């Protein structure tokens, strides 16, 4: 089954974020500098949360693409 454009875009975003996370890890592994280290840690945490959210979105998109044609999820109101 071909990958949807949305899944492709999510994977590209994830790849970029993992690159940024690796750069922040270098800062965190270096000498402690109060402001620089604190900012890097905060950015690292936010990026990690975003990666987790992207992983969930990818799984959701993949599962939605396997639903039978014409089916949908309805909400009881």
C-alpha positions as MATLAB code, in Angstrom:
seq = 'XXXXXXXXXXXXXXXXXXXXXXXXXXXXXXXXXXXXXXXXXXXXXXXXXXXXXXXXXXXXXXXXXXXXXXXXXXXXX';
ca = [
       0.000    0.000    0.000;
       1.530    3.350   -0.980;
       2.257    5.882    1.713;
      -0.136    8.831    1.876;
       1.157   12.353    1.420;
       0.291   13.092    5.040;
       2.324   10.137    6.333;
       5.197   11.153    4.054;
       5.107   14.714    5.434;
       4.935   13.449    9.014;
       7.953   11.217    8.435;
       9.895   14.141    6.950;
       8.998   16.318    9.941;
      10.076   13.555   12.318;
      13.395   13.172   10.532;
      14.078   16.908   10.838;
      13.153   16.894   14.517;
      15.455   13.959   15.225;
      18.272   15.933   13.567;
      17.511   18.905   15.821;
      17.332   16.637   18.869;
      20.788   15.253   18.063;
      22.207   18.778   17.888;
      20.678   19.605   21.262;
      22.140   16.400   22.716;
      25.595   17.697   21.766;
      24.915   20.883   23.734;
      23.634   18.899   26.714;
      26.688   16.629   26.622;
      29.037   19.605   26.665;
      30.186   21.770   29.526;
      27.417   23.126   31.726;
      26.512   26.725   30.961;
      23.417   27.755   32.932;
      21.416   29.589   30.280;
      22.602   27.603   27.257;
      22.117   24.232   28.951;
      18.708   25.158   30.358;
      17.463   26.368   26.984;
      18.801   23.248   25.260;
      17.104   20.996   27.824;
      13.770   22.766   27.379;
      14.003   22.604   23.583;
      15.043   18.934   23.765;
      12.016   18.105   25.910;
       9.621   19.930   23.581;
      11.100   18.266   20.506;
      10.818   14.842   22.149;
       7.156   15.467   22.961;
       6.566   16.514   19.368;
       8.271   13.387   18.042;
       6.012   11.248   20.238;
       2.974   13.144   18.912;
       4.148   12.667   15.326;
       4.624    8.925   15.930;
       1.032    8.735   17.176;
      -0.202   10.723   14.184;
       1.630    8.415   11.778;
       0.052    5.367   13.413;
      -3.371    7.016   13.252;
      -2.951    7.878    9.571;
      -1.800    4.340    8.758;
      -4.702    2.758   10.646;
      -7.200    5.095    8.986;
      -5.844    4.178    5.574;
      -6.658    0.512    6.251;
     -10.351    1.124    7.031;
     -12.665   -0.431    4.455;
     -13.839    1.996    1.793;
     -17.036    3.764    2.703;
     -16.756    3.049    6.399;
     -16.526    5.699    9.055;
     -16.612    6.078   12.769;
     -19.786    7.707   14.001;
     -20.213    9.330   17.365;
     -23.258    8.714   19.507;
     -24.860   12.026   20.429;
];
